[in-house]
């Protein structure tokens, strides 16, 4: 299964609002921990190592490209 790079989240604005709301009132360290835990939970759900490796590479490349 290849990594899906097309918009695929139902109600993306509502999802983004929920994600932001979940971090509200968290200290920076807690917010980072929350995001790390969310990534691991979702990675476990995906399970496909090739897809996860592709996602890691994409996220890293995108981060390096946008880092001032």
C-alpha positions in Angstrom: 0.0 0.0 0.0 1.6 3.3 -1.1 1.5 6.4 1.1 -1.7 8.4 0.3 -0.6 11.9 -0.4 -4.0 13.2 -1.5 -6.5 14.9 0.8 -8.2 12.1 2.6 -9.5 13.4 6.0 -13.3 13.8 6.3 -14.0 17.3 7.5 -10.4 18.5 7.6 -11.2 21.8 9.3 -13.0 20.0 12.1 -10.1 17.6 12.5 -7.6 20.5 12.7 -9.8 22.3 15.2 -10.0 19.1 17.3 -6.2 18.6 17.1 -5.6 22.2 18.2 -8.2 21.9 21.0 -6.6 18.7 22.3 -3.4 20.7 22.9 -5.0 23.7 24.6 -3.9 24.3 28.1 -0.9 21.9 27.7 2.6 23.1 28.5 5.0 23.0 25.5 6.6 19.8 26.8 3.1 18.2 27.3 2.0 19.3 23.8 5.2 17.7 22.3 4.5 14.5 24.3 0.9 14.5 23.1 2.0 14.8 19.4 4.6 12.1 19.8 2.0 9.7 21.4 -0.5 10.5 18.7 2.1 9.7 16.0 3.0 6.4 17.6 -0.7 5.4 18.0 -1.4 6.3 14.3 1.8 4.5 13.2 0.7 1.4 15.0 -2.7 1.6 13.3 -1.1 2.0 9.8 1.4 -0.8 10.6 2.9 -1.0 7.1 6.6 -0.4 7.5 7.1 0.7 3.9 4.4 3.3 4.3 5.7 4.5 7.6 9.2 4.8 6.2 7.9 6.8 3.2 6.0 9.1 5.6 9.0 9.7 7.8 11.2 10.5 4.8 8.5 12.9 3.4 8.0 14.7 6.7 11.8 15.1 7.2 12.3 16.4 3.6 9.4 18.8 4.0 10.7 20.0 7.4 14.2 20.6 6.1 12.9 22.4 3.0 10.8 24.8 5.1 13.3 25.4 7.9 14.6 28.9 7.4 
